[in-house]
Amino acid sequence: MPHSTVFLNYFNTVYNHPMFSEIYCIAQGKVQRVGYRDFVERYVKECGLTGWIKNREDGSVEMVIQGIPDDLKICIEALNQGSVLAKVDSLAVDWRTPAKLYGEFQVISS
């Protein structure tokens, strides 16, 4: 079976999992120009989660992360910690049912 077919079968299995969710988050504090997005990207990819992250004009960071709720709960703890230089003052988290499926995690340029 071709690699892409195996991935697609796995991905469909995970996405159709009854517990598949996403979190929409806004991190505020010292979260830009301190490696926060890179930290989140590394962490999320290591955990096999998908979605995106981007800087906002107001100095905060916005992100959508998809996966199984237990994995997302652990991810939220990491998002609150951030990179060594970051200081997350607040992390707003909104749990949602995914309206769109992301096949990977990407950093969106500002």
Stockholm file with secondary structure:
# STOCKHOLM 1.0

chainA/1-110         MPHSTVFLNYFNTVYNHPMFSEIYCIAQGKVQRVGYRDFVERYVKECGLTGWIKNREDGSVEMVIQGIPDDLKICIEALNQGSVLAKVDSLAVDWRTPAKLYGEFQVISS
#=GR chainA/1-110 SS CCHHHHHHHHHHHHHTSTTCEEEEEEEEEECSSSSHHHHHHHHHHHTTCEEEEEECTTSCEEEEEEECHHHHHHHHHHHHHCSSSCEEEEEEEEEECCSSCCSSEEEECC
#=GC SS_cons         CCHHHHHHHHHHHHHTSTTCEEEEEEEEEECSSSSHHHHHHHHHHHTTCEEEEEECTTSCEEEEEEECHHHHHHHHHHHHHCSSSCEEEEEEEEEECCSSCCSSEEEECC
//
